[in-house]
Amino acid sequence: QVQLVESGGGLVQAGGSLRLSCAASGRIFPHYIMGWFRQAPGKEREFVAAITWSGISQWYSDSVKGRFTISSDNAKNVVYVQMNSLKPEDTAVYYCATGSPVSPLEGAYDYWGQGTQVTVSS
């Protein structure tokens, strides 16, 4: 069993930055992938970014590529996503997830956090 706790969400003006953290505990296997997803009101959940715990492989959605950076700290079992140049359309609840999905871009992860709200004002 794995527990995930997100933090770092909040309210920021457009153009600003936030860094989200996801602390993982429990039985975490080295081959697990850590993903970030988001869901805005009235919209489906969408992929944001993902990383292998080794940090060697990373994936980004086109909508955040160049603005968001995902990183991992294996010693602390924490994964971060640095979000720069935020836009109002980035407003959503952000969730982290981990597991062994067939595709890191899809939502078939084994474990999910409770989410953290990010609100970007115009």
VEXBA-687581 format. One record per residue: y, x, z of N, C-alpha, C, CB in turn; residue in three letters. Coordinates in steps of 0.001 Angstrom, whole numbers. Last residue first. Glycine has a CB too. Layout:
<pts>
    n_c2    n_c1    n_c3   ca_c2   ca_c1   ca_c3    c_c2    c_c1    c_c3   cb_c2   cb_c1   cb_c3 rest
       Y       X       Z       Y       X       Z       Y       X       Z       Y       X       Z  ALA
...
</pts>
This chain:
<pts>
    n_c2    n_c1    n_c3   ca_c2   ca_c1   ca_c3    c_c2    c_c1    c_c3   cb_c2   cb_c1   cb_c3 rest
   35985   -6737  -13289   36772   -6317  -14454   38221   -6067  -14095   36693   -7363  -15551  SER
   33491   -5506  -11051   34614   -6399  -11360   35424   -5837  -12522   35520   -6595  -10117  SER
   30167   -5501  -10549   31222   -4729  -11199   32319   -5698  -11611   30675   -3927  -12434  VAL
   27751   -5361   -8114   28758   -6221   -8726   29884   -5354   -9269   29302   -7262   -7706  THR
   24472   -5231   -7206   25555   -4440   -7785   26494   -5404   -8494   25011   -3340   -8771  VAL
   22211   -5651   -4577   23184   -6266   -5471   24223   -5254   -5919   23863   -7449   -4790  GLN
   18842   -4714   -4564   20170   -4474   -4026   21183   -4969   -5056   20388   -2955   -3689  THR
   15389   -5422   -3705   16564   -5479   -4563   17853   -5196   -3823   16652   -6815   -5215  GLY
   12951   -5095   -2556   13602   -6383   -2389   14868   -6513   -3230   13931   -6603    -938  GLN
   10539   -3372   -4692   11438   -3501   -3565   12089   -4871   -3554   12495   -2412   -3600  GLY
    7088   -3489   -5651    8497   -3767   -5892    9285   -3792   -4594    8659   -5089   -6625  TRP
    4167   -2231   -7235    4932   -2460   -6014    6419   -2586   -6354    4698   -1312   -4995  TYR
    3110   -1995   -9796    2286   -2517   -8714    3091   -2922   -7489    1265   -1499   -8323  ASP
    4518   -3110  -12910    4392   -2163  -11820    3660   -2824  -10656    5780   -1647  -11377  TYR
    5079   -4235  -15529    3772   -4317  -14877    3585   -3207  -13845    2659   -4250  -15920  ALA
    7360   -4432  -17136    7446   -4749  -15722    6146   -4762  -14957    8068   -6033  -15574  GLY
    7938   -1617  -19326    7534   -2981  -19043    7456   -3190  -17544    6189   -3303  -19705  GLU
    8427    1003  -19533    9528     108  -19863    9189   -1355  -19589    9914     280  -21314  LEU
    6094    2414  -19091    7152    2462  -18061    8277    1474  -18312    7730    3852  -17981  PRO
    3104     776  -19783    4351    1255  -20362    5420    1281  -19283    4792     368  -21554  SER
    1213     419  -17825     784     898  -19140    1990    1478  -19881     126    -252  -19968  VAL
    2125    1575  -14527    2237     636  -15644    1729    1244  -16937    3679     188  -15818  PRO
    1404    2270  -11711     847    2874  -12917     944    1898  -14090    -620    3295  -12685  SER
    4201    2440   -9485    2816    2139   -9792    2390    2850  -11040    2606     652   -9939  GLY
    7222     819   -8394    6381    1980   -8630    4954    1548   -8875    6449    2949   -7454  THR
   10677    -130   -8530    9258    -452   -8583    8474     830   -8810    8958   -1492   -9698  ALA
   13794   -1534   -7568   12955    -399   -7905   11495    -830   -7797   13255     818   -6978  CYS
   16331   -3655   -8838   15059   -3503   -8150   14411   -2178   -8537   14121   -4678   -8475  TYR
   19487   -5098   -8586   18709   -3960   -9062   17477   -3777   -8186   19565   -2673   -9071  TYR
   21159   -7851   -9696   20355   -7325   -8593   19453   -6251   -9181   19516   -8463   -7876  VAL
   24247   -7180  -11476   22884   -7696  -11360   22310   -7290  -10005   21985   -7173  -12520  ALA
   26531   -5964  -13774   26360   -6759  -12566   24987   -7415  -12549   27458   -7820  -12460  THR
   26991   -4823  -16155   25990   -4167  -15324   25742   -4928  -14030   26417   -2748  -15013  ASP
   29115   -6135  -17262   27782   -6579  -17668   26657   -5837  -16959   27626   -6415  -19148  GLU
   31291   -4657  -16311   30976   -5955  -15696   29575   -6454  -16068   32014   -6992  -16114  PRO
   30200   -1216  -16080   30806   -2314  -16816   30486   -3634  -16118   30312   -2333  -18282  LYS
   30648    2166  -15015   30065     835  -14859   30898    -226  -15570   29931     487  -13378  LEU
   30578    4967  -15207   31236    4139  -16230   30705    2718  -16199   31035    4742  -17630  SER
   27334    5616  -13701   28724    5937  -14006   29261    4999  -15083   28854    7403  -14457  ASN
   24923    5771  -11380   25477    4856  -12378   26969    5136  -12545   25237    3370  -11969  MET
   22023    7343  -10599   23468    7516  -10583   24048    6687  -11720   23867    9024  -10715  GLN
   19345    6490   -8849   19939    6253  -10163   21455    6331   -9976   19490    4851  -10773  VAL
   16633    8160   -7210   18018    7749   -7313   18333    7317   -8744   18951    8884   -6871  TYR
   13941    8067   -4979   14383    8097   -6370   15787    7527   -6425   13411    7299   -7302  VAL
   12187    9800   -2491   13324    8966   -2852   13635    9155   -4338   14563    9310   -1977  VAL
   10577   11544    -987   10028   10310   -1573   11142    9315   -1883    8998    9667    -618  ASN
   11478   13964    -227   11942   12832     560   11327   11508     105   13445   12747     489  LYS
   10273   15581   -2080   10180   15952    -661   10561   14787     246   11079   17158    -365  ALA
   10987   14519   -4526    9622   14358   -4039    9498   14659   -2557    8690   15248   -4813  ASN
   13406   12880   -5762   13305   13902   -4723   11946   13722   -4072   14478   13796   -3665  ASP
   14533   12182   -9073   13579   11992   -7987   13640   13169   -7026   12152   11820   -8539  SER
   16815   10267  -11091   16286   11521  -10564   15358   11221   -9402   17429   12470  -10123  SER
   18686    8977  -13817   17655    8783  -12812   17124   10140  -12379   16512    7889  -13351  ILE
   21864    8034  -14732   20948    9165  -14625   19963    8906  -13504   21715   10484  -14384  THR
   23874    6198  -17038   23027    6240  -15849   22132    7470  -15906   22176    4949  -15728  PHE
   25120    6749  -19479   25933    6363  -18317   25166    6473  -17005   26439    4945  -18486  ARG
   23229    7451  -21312   24496    8169  -21340   25407    7837  -20181   25203    7884  -22609  GLY
   21891    4229  -21381   21726    5619  -21779   23090    6289  -21918   20938    5717  -23098  LYS
   22083    1566  -20964   22572    2446  -19890   22505    3917  -20270   21771    2218  -18620  VAL
   21091     278  -23190   22334    -230  -22606   22901     685  -21529   22104   -1600  -22027  SER
   18659    1372  -23778   19793    1719  -24631   21111    1322  -23987   19656    1050  -25992  ASP
   17012    2540  -20833   17309    1488  -21791   18535    1903  -22602   17544     121  -21073  SER
   15140    5551  -20481   16360    4771  -20253   16432    3631  -21262   17623    5671  -20356  TYR
   12900    7760  -18847   13147    6761  -19868   14399    5965  -19486   11914    5824  -20038  TRP
   11449   10977  -18341   12425    9948  -17986   12590    8995  -19164   13794   10582  -17588  GLN
    9355   13466  -16962    9586   12455  -17995   10533   11382  -17476    8253   11820  -18449  SER
    9564   15107  -14710    9457   15709  -16045    9798   14700  -17130    8047   16264  -16273  ILE
    9457   14176  -12167   10767   14313  -12779   10739   14814  -14200   11591   15215  -11974  GLY
    7215   13568  -10816    7452   14989  -11061    8840   15229  -11627    6402   15546  -12011  SER
    7230   10861  -10941    7593   11484   -9675    7819   12987   -9835    6509   11225   -8635  TRP
    8904    9842  -13926    7697   10251  -13244    8104   10928  -11942    6833   11193  -14135  THR
   11147    7105  -14220   10928    8544  -14108    9563    8774  -13507   12030    9224  -13253  ILE
   13365    4776  -15840   12124    5121  -15153   11951    6627  -15174   10905    4419  -15807  ALA
   15714    2057  -16139   15339    3463  -16259   14040    3686  -15513   16455    4396  -15713  ALA
   15779    -787  -16773   16969      69  -16719   16593    1527  -16972   17675     -69  -15354  VAL
   14552   -3870  -18054   14310   -2471  -17717   15621   -1703  -17737   13296   -1837  -18691  PHE
   15370   -7077  -16715   15334   -6094  -17785   15165   -4686  -17240   16596   -6179  -18619  GLU
   14682  -10491  -16126   14694   -9134  -15611   14595   -8148  -16784   13532   -8916  -14599  ARG
   16781  -12885  -17778   15487  -12316  -17439   15668  -10898  -16874   14561  -12297  -18682  GLU
   19507  -14719  -16286   18900  -13858  -17297   17554  -13346  -16826   19822  -12687  -17631  LYS
   20738  -16066  -14261   20445  -16791  -15480   19808  -15970  -16579   21672  -17382  -15989  GLY
   22208  -13149  -12980   22019  -14604  -12842   21790  -15267  -14195   23236  -15239  -12152  PRO
   20271  -10228  -13845   21542  -10920  -13677   21285  -12417  -13574   22508  -10606  -14849  ALA
   18264   -7757  -12738   18250   -9152  -13155   19592   -9779  -12818   17090   -9929  -12478  GLN
   16710   -4613  -13465   17816   -5426  -12963   17686   -6842  -13494   19181   -4818  -13363  ARG
   14758   -1766  -12470   14982   -2954  -13278   16177   -3699  -12699   13713   -3864  -13320  PHE
   13383    1413  -12423   14477     562  -11983   14629    -576  -12988   15807    1374  -11839  TRP
   10306    3023  -11469   11180    2347  -12412   12290    1584  -11710   10381    1408  -13278  GLY
    8190    5719  -11218    9192    4920  -10511   10147    4320  -11524    9964    5776   -9466  MET
    4717    6184  -11530    6025    6172  -12165    6947    5302  -11327    5941    5654  -13636  ILE
    2107    8235  -10180    2910    7013  -10200    4222    7238  -10931    3179    6525   -8777  TYR
     750   10533   -9863     860   10032  -11225    1690    8747  -11311    -521    9789  -11792  HIS
     681   11001   -7098    1551   11828   -7954    1731   11279   -9360     996   13217   -8045  PRO
     864    7995   -5159      85    8950   -5919     983    9725   -6885   -1038    8236   -6680  PHE
    1511    7010   -1977    2156    7254   -3268    1381    8329   -3998    3646    7668   -3094  ILE
    1095    4999     491     214    5804    -354     807    5920   -1754   -1206    5190    -414  ARG
    4255    5086    2239    2897    4615    2040    2123    5546    1126    2903    3211    1472  GLY
    7525    4652     790    6623    5078    1864    5254    4486    1607    7158    4648    3263  SER
   10599    5400    -809    9214    4951    -892    8415    5481     288    8577    5400   -2214  ALA
   13824    4375   -1426   12966    5146    -543   11571    4550    -548   13539    5186     885  ALA
   16139    4562   -3761   14917    3818   -3501   14006    4724   -2683   14222    3351   -4837  CYS
   19635    4192   -4310   18499    4955   -3800   17318    4029   -3602   18854    5669   -2479  SER
   22377    4345   -6550   21334    3579   -5881   20216    4518   -5449   20787    2464   -6803  LEU
   25682    5023   -6675   24370    5654   -6703   23408    4805   -5884   24433    7112   -6159  ARG
   28379    4157   -8845   27553    3892   -7675   26285    4704   -7811   27238    2373   -7525  LEU
   31704    4171  -10203   30343    4707  -10078   29687    4222   -8799   30359    6240  -10110  SER
   33972    2497  -12539   33587    3204  -11332   32131    3628  -11341   33854    2350  -10138  GLY
   34425     896  -14654   34721    2304  -14818   34312    3153  -13631   36164    2480  -15071  GLY
   35310   -1891  -12702   34842   -1370  -13983   35320      70  -14168   35337   -2259  -15149  ALA
   34838   -1467   -9168   35620   -1848  -10342   35026   -1250  -11601   37076   -1408  -10187  GLN
   32185   -2694   -7126   32946   -1588   -7699   33727   -2101   -8898   32012    -412   -8107  VAL
   30161   -3494   -4418   31178   -3979   -5342   32002   -2796   -5820   32081   -5055   -4675  LEU
   26686   -2485   -4164   27985   -2888   -3658   28879   -3394   -4751   28644   -1752   -2953  GLY
   23815    -431   -3252   24534   -1419   -4046   25878   -1751   -3424   23703   -2683   -4198  GLY
   22418    1239   -1581   23503    1796   -2377   24258     816   -3237   22978    2835   -3229  GLY
   18827     865   -1648   20123     876    -983   21163    1414   -1946   20083    1721     316  SER
   15457    -364   -1375   16619      43   -2157   17874      30   -1280   16802    -883   -3382  GLU
   12313     531    -490   13556      -7      60   14723     540    -745   13708     348    1570  VAL
    8883    -102    -679   10073     402   -1362   11304    -272    -783    9985     161   -2893  LEU
    5602     774     235    6814      24     549    8011     705    -119    7022     -79    2090  GLN
    2258     450    -734    3506    1195    -856    4653     260    -515    3676    1794   -2288  VAL
   -1191     840       0       0       0       0    1248     880       0       2    -953    1221  GLN
</pts>
